[in-house]
Amino acid sequence: MKRRDFIYLTGAGAAAAMLPAIPIFGHDISPERALEYVDPAAKKILSDIALNAARSKGATYTDVRVGRYLNQYVVTREDKVENIVNTESYGIGIRVIANGSWGFAATDKMDKDSIAKAAELAVSIAKENARLQSEPVQLAPQKGFGDVTWKAPIEKNAFEVPIKEKVDLLLSVNDAAMKGGADYINSILFMVNEQKYFASSEGSYIDQDIHRIWPTFFITKIDKTTGKFETRNALSAPSGKGYEYLEARPQDKIKTASGTLYKGRYDMLEDAKQAAIQVGEKMKAKSVEPGKYDLVLDPSHLGLTIHESCGHPTELDRVLGYEANFAGTSFLTLDKWQSKKFQYGSKEVNITADKTEVGSLGAVGYDDEGVKCGKWDVIKEGVLVNYQAIRDQAHIVGLDHSQGCCYADNWSSVQFQRMANISLQPGKKPLSIADQIKNVAKGIYIVGEGSFSIDQQRYNFQFGGQLFYEIKEGKIIGMLKDVAYQANTQEFWNSCVAICDESDYRLGGTFFDGKGQPSQSSAVSHGSATTRFNNVNVINTARKI
């Protein structure tokens, strides 16, 4: 679990306490109401009211977002249902340029007069902002798309699945874990549906239907003699899919020396049974001897390292110093990109940004500026070649177009640059997890995310994990604990020597990634295959000085 997830979830130990800290917008509704859908024709009428009102007051550009945001969370602990949450938030956000400056206003009053007043307010704010602005906003060109629709290609709408079925699943997961030896377990289903309509003065009217799901659990086992404890969290990945994500098939399971891992879909009950056994093994595991090791990192672990050391530092607003909240700025300054030879990593390292990858958390047809989404290189053969930029940033890095990575977490929030799906591309030569391990003389195989720390330039870091296995002379010889590795970003990625092929490529990610002030939350995936890094410094986290 990521640190920003922890901020939102406030810890794994008490599901009842964690709910108030999760970003929930809107008011309570019945589960049945979530199945209603607002006619795009009605949203177009509302959007035109805002567009016309803003233009009449002097806006030279206007975009409108009519948003309906649905959240359903089911939370259990052991044999109890702790909470069931169903919320809806519906309103309109209006962003304008007037006198060369941005202005924004929003309202949840969806009548003609209220929408027009909000548009007029946005223009007034822009004109006041212009008095303090040193140079006008420069927007990258963007053609209008007319009336278009994009829907996430889900197979089963999670909101259509009865609450009882979801509760029964979570309680069966808890029961299996407790029977397997766990002392405590929280299990949760997070489900989100964003129904978003974008309209602009450039002629776009874009209706989108986006779904996300995250099943997870947190298991704890206590040594009642010593009071020491170990934990094992779910190895699920939050996903841009429907409820079919929880219907794993044999082809979705990867059998490894560490147990079963998952690709594309997830078996929550199987993982809970496995976790109850593994948390017991962690209690008896050998504490790691500090030193240099070759690391074999599973995608369930590596996604977090990619997020922190590749995703955030290539956000252009952080590079420019415009944004520093949650994740700081970035060491990847413009001069490094301009040199065209900054060796961010080894030649094995190819990192892409992609807003279209099917099943990913960040997949949409169009971003929140009405830009058609795509894929682009960020690191190519180890060299920094690009950043992540939106319409008013594109000119800074010589682009004639936005890269389509603008997002707002609610109709009431102003959109800004957010991380695309940032992924490490798989190797081109056949290479399996077993091959990776057999090529290591002294190493550690790491599965799952743990705690981490990284500095405010995204440079020096430390990462833990869920499961650690000692590798000796090409074989796994047992479980380890108290493991964390330390490096700086450039040193670490230059130590990358081998990446498994596409057959092992899997998505990880985060459901709650915070940025901005006031804070906004986004969801983003990170793909990779099992990857080897040589001669990395490992510390023992249980050591006391």
N, C-alpha and C positions, 0 to 999 in steps of 0.2 A: 504493500500500500504506500502511496506517495504521501509526502508530508502535507501537501495541499489537500489531499483526500482526508488526511487526519484532521486538518482544521475544520473541514465540513462535517466529518463524521464524529469528531470528538472522542475517538477511541473505540476499540472493538469490544470492550468489556461490558458495556451496558447499552443494549439496543434501545431501551426506553429513553435513556438520556441522550442518545445520539440524534434522535429524530428532530428536535427543535433546531439543531445546528445545520441540518441539511438545507440547501437553498430551495425553498418551496415558495413559488409565487402563486398568488391567486386565492380563491376561496374554495371551500369544500363543495364537492358535487357528488351525486350518486354515480356508481360505476356505469349505469346505463346511459347517463347523459354524456359520458365520454365518447360514446359511439355516434353521437350526432356530428354532422359536418356542415359548415357554413358554405353556402353556394358561392363559388368564385364570382359569379355575376354580381352578387350583392357586394362582395369585397371590392370589385372594380368601381361600382358606384360610389362607395365610401372614399376610395382612393382619389377619384376624380374631383370630389369635393375639396379634398386637401390640396391637390395639384393646382386647381383653379384659384383657390383662395390665396395660396402662396405666391402664385404668379401675379395676381392682382395687386399684391403689396410690394412687389419689386424683387422677388426671388428670381435669380438667373438660372438656378438649378434646384430641383426638388426631388427627393425620393420619399416614398411612403411605405411603411411596413404594417400591414394588418396581421396581427398574430394571435393565434389561439394555442396556448401551451398547456398540455395535459401531463400530469405526473401521477403515477400510482406506485406506492411503496408498501410492501408487506414485510413486517418485521416480527421475527419470533426469537424466543430464547428457551432452550431446552424443550419443555412440554407446553409452553405457553405462547399465545399470540400477544405480542407486546403492543403492536400498533398496525393499523391499516389506514393509509392516507390516499385520498383521491382529491386532486385539486385541478382547477381550471383558471387560467388567466387569459383574458381577452381584451384587446385594445388596439390602439393605433399609435405609431411613432412617426414623426414627420421631421425630416432633416432637410435643411435648405442652405443654399449659398446666396447671400445678399451683400452687396458692396465688397465682394471678394472674401467673405468670412463665413464660417460655419455657424449655424444656429439649429437648435433641436428643441422640440416640445412633444409631449405625448398626453393621451387621455384615454380613459376607459369608458367615457360617455360617448356612445356610438350614434349620436344623432347629428344631423347636418350642422346645426349651429355650433355645437361643441367642437366638432372636427374643424370647422372653419376658424374658430377662435384659436385652437391649438396651432394651426398653420400660421395664422397671423402672429401669434406669440413667437414661433420659431423664427420668423423673419425679423421681428423686433430684436430678438436676442442676437441674431447674426449682425444686424446693423450696429448694435452696441459693441459687440466683439470687434468689429472692424475698426473702431476707434483706437484699439490697442494693438492691432495686428501690423507687423512691419512689412509683410508682403502678402499678396492675395493667394488664396488656395489655387493650386494647379492640379486639375483633374486629368488623368489619362483619358483619352478618347474612349467612348463606349457607345456602340450602336444599340438602338432599341430592338428588342426581339419580338414585339407584339405580344399576342396572347399565347403563352406556353405553359405546359404543366410538367412537373417532375414528381415521381413517387418512388420512395424507397422500394426495392424489389423484394418485399417480405412475402413469406408464405402463410404466416398465421399472425394476425393482429393480436398482440398480447392483451390488449384491452377487451377483447372479445372472450378471453378465457375466464371462466367463473372464478371469483375470489376463492371459493372453497377448494378448487383444484390447486391453486397456488399455495394456500395454507396447508393442505394435505401434503404437498411436495416438501415444503420446508419442515414440517413436523416429522415427516419420515426421514429426512436428512438428519435432523437432530437426534432422533431415536437411534438411527444406525450408528452415529458417532458416539453416543453415550454407551450403547451396548459394546462398542469397540474399545472402550476404555477412556474416552474423553471425560473430563470433569465438568466442563462448561462448553456451551456452543451458542453463538448467535448466528442466525441465518436470515438473509434479506433478499428480496427481489425488488430491484429498481426498474421501473418502466417509464419511458418518456415518449410522447408524441408531440412534435412541433408541426402545427399547420400554419404555414407562413405564406403570405401574399405580398409580393413586392411590385410597386409601380413607380415609374419615374417620368420626369418631364422629357426624357429622351425616347419615350415610346415603348417601354417594357411593361408588361402585365404578367407576372410570373407567379404561378400557384404551385406550392411544394408541400409534400406530406412526408415527414421524416420520422423514423422510429429508432429507438435505442433500448437496449435491455442489459441489465447486469445482475446475474445471480451470484451471490457470494456468501461465505460463512467464515467464522473465526472460532477456532477450537483452542481450548486451553486444557493442559494436564498438569496437575500439581503433585509434587513429591511430598506426601503428608508428613514425612519424617523430618525433612530439611526445610520445607516451605518453598523450595525452589520450583520453578515452573517452566514449561516450554509451550510454544504456540505453533499452530500450523493453519495458515489461511487458505482459502480456496484457490485453486489454480485456474479458475475461470478467467476469461478476458471479457471486459465489457464490449458490447458488439452493436453494430448498426443493423441488427436483424430483428425479426419478430420472435414469437414464442417457439418457433421451430429450432431456435438456438439450443433449447433445452431437450431436444429430441435427438440425442447423439446416435449415430449409426456406427457399425464396425469400422468403416473407412475414416471416421472422425477421430479414431483413437490411435495413439502412437505408443507402442510398448518399448520402454527403455529400462536401463539398469536401475533407475530411480523409481520406476512404477509407470503408471499410465498417464500420458499427457494428451492434450486435446487440440484438435485442429478444425476450425470451422464451426463445430458444435460441441456441446458440453454435457457430460453425464454428472449431474450434481450429486446424486445418491452414491454412485460409485466413488467419486472423489472424496466424499465424506467418510466412507468406510476406509479408504486408503489413508486419509489424513489421520484418523484415529490410531492407526497402526504406526504411522510415521512419527507422530508426536511422541509416542512412547519410545520409539527408537532414538529420537532426539534427546530424551532424558538420559539415555545411556551412552550417547555418542562421545567420542574422544574430542577434547578441546584442541583446537588447531595450534600447531607450532608456528609462530610468526616467521615470515621469510618471503623469499621470491618463489612464485609458482606460475606455471602456465595455467590459465583459466579457460575452461570450456563453459560458455554461458548459453543457457537455454533461452529461447525467445520469451518465455514467461518471466524471465529475469531481465533480459537485455533491453526490453521495451522501455523500462524506467530510465536506464542509463542513456539510451538514445534521446528520450524526452528531455532530460536535464542537460546533457552535454552537446546535443546536436540541434534539438528543436528550439529551445529557448534562445541560445546564442545566435541563431540565424534569423530571428525576428528583427526586421529592419528598425522598428521603433526602439528596441532595446539597443541596437548597434548605434543609433543616433543619439541615445540618451534621452529620448522623449518619454520612455517608459522604464520604470524601475521597480514597480510594485511586485511583491511575491518572489520574483525570480531575479531581481537586479538588472543590470545592463548587460554588456557583452564584451568579451575580449576580441571578438572578430570584427575589428574596426575596418572602416572603408579602405584604408591603405593596404590591408592584407588582401582584400578582394581585388583592388586595383592592380596589385603586383602580378596577378594571374599565375602565381607560382607558390602561394602559401600552402605548405604541406600540412594540411589538417590531419591527415591520416596516411596509412600505407596505400599502395596501389590497389589493394583488395577492397578498399572502402569506397563504395558508391552509394550515396544517400540522396533520395529523391523526396520531393514534396508532392503530394497527390490528394486532391479533393474529390476524386472520382472512384477510388477503389471500392468495389462492391463488398458490402458487409462491414466496412470500416465505420467508425464513429463519426468521422468528419465528412462522409460522403454526401454530397448534394449536387444538384444539377447546376445551381447558380448560387453565388454568395450573396451576402446582405447588401451589396451595392449593385446587384443585377448583372454581375460579371459571370460569364459561362466558365465553369470550373475546368481545371485540367491538371496536368502533371509536368513537373520540371526538375532538372538536376540542381542540387544544392552543393554536394561534394561529388566530384567526378575523378575517379582514380586517385583519390586522396587529396585533391586540390579544391580549395574553396572557389566555386564558380558563380554562386548566386545567393540571394537571400529570400525572404518572404515579404512581399510588398503589396500594398493596396493602391487604389487609384490616386490618392493625393501624395503618395510616396514614390510612385514609379519613376518620375522624372529625376529623382535624386540619384538613382542607379542606372540612368540612361535607358530605361524601358519606355516603350511607346504604348504599353498596355498594363493593366493590373494583372496580378497573378491569381486573383480570385480567392483571396483568403481573408475576407472581411466578415465579421460575425457580431451579432448582439444576442445576449442570452434571453431577452424578453422584448416585447414591443415597447416597454417603457425605458429600455436601455439604449444608449446611442451605440451604433456599430463602430468597431475599430479593428485593427489588425489582430488576428488570432492565428495560432499555429495550425498549419495544415497537417494532414497525416504525414509524418516524417518517418521514413523507413530505410533500413539498410538492405540493399538488394542482395539476393542470394548469390552464391558462387556459380560459375558457369560449368565447372567440372563436376562429375558425379562424386558426391561425398556425403556419407551418412553420419549420424551421431556416433555410432559404434566406431566408424573410421576415425573420427576426431579423437575419441578417447584412446584408441589403440596407438595413436601417434604421440601420446604424451608420456614422458618418463616420470615427471613429478608435477602433479597438478591437482586442481579442484574443479569438479563439475558442480555448477550452481543452478538451482531451479527456483523460480518464484521470486517475488519482490519482497524486500525488507526495508529497514530504515535506511536513510541516506542523509548526506550533508554535502552542500556545494557552495562555493563562495559567490559573492555578488557580481562577479565577472564571468561566472559559469566556467571556471578554469580548474581550480583545485577541488577534488571531491573524494568522497568515501561512500561505498555502497555495501549493504548487507544483502541478505536473501532469505528464502524460506528453508531450503534443503541444500546441504553441502555434502559432497562425496569425494573422498580422497582417491586420487588416481596415482598408481605406482606401476611403472614399467608397462603402461598400456592397459592396465586393468583397474577397475574400481574395487578397492579393498575394504571399504567401510564408510560409515557416516561420520562427519565432523560437525562441530558446532562452534559458536563464538567467532564466526568468520566475517571479516569485512576486508575489502580491498581499497587501496588508496592510490591515486595517480593524479596527474593533471590531464586535461582533455586532449591536448596535442600528443603528449607522451603515450597515453592510453590507446588512442586510435592509430597511432603509428606502430603499435605493438601487435596489431591485428594481422594474423598470418594465414588464416583459413576460415572459409565460410561454407557451411553445408549448402547443398544444391536446392533447387526450387521445391523439391518434394517435401522439404522440411520447413518451408516458409510458413510462418504463422503470425497472426496479429495479436499484439497486446494493446495496452492503452490505459487511459484514465477517463472516468465518467465525470469527474469534477476537477477541472483544471482552472485555478483562479488567476485572474489578472485584472489590473486596473484599479482605479479608485474613483468612485465607489466600485467595489469588487464585482466582477462578472465571472460566471463559471461557464466553461465550454467542455466539450468531450472530444477526444482525439485519439486515434489509433497509431501504433508504431509496429511495422512489420519487420521481421528478420528471420533468419535461419540460425541454427546453433553455430556459434562463432568462437574461434580460439584466439586468445591474446597471450603472448609469451612474456615471461619474466616480469610479472606484476607483483607489487608489494602487497602482502597480506598481513593484517594485524589480528591479534586476539582481543576481541571486545570485552572479554571477562577479566582481563588483566587489570590490576589496580597498581597505581604508581605510589 
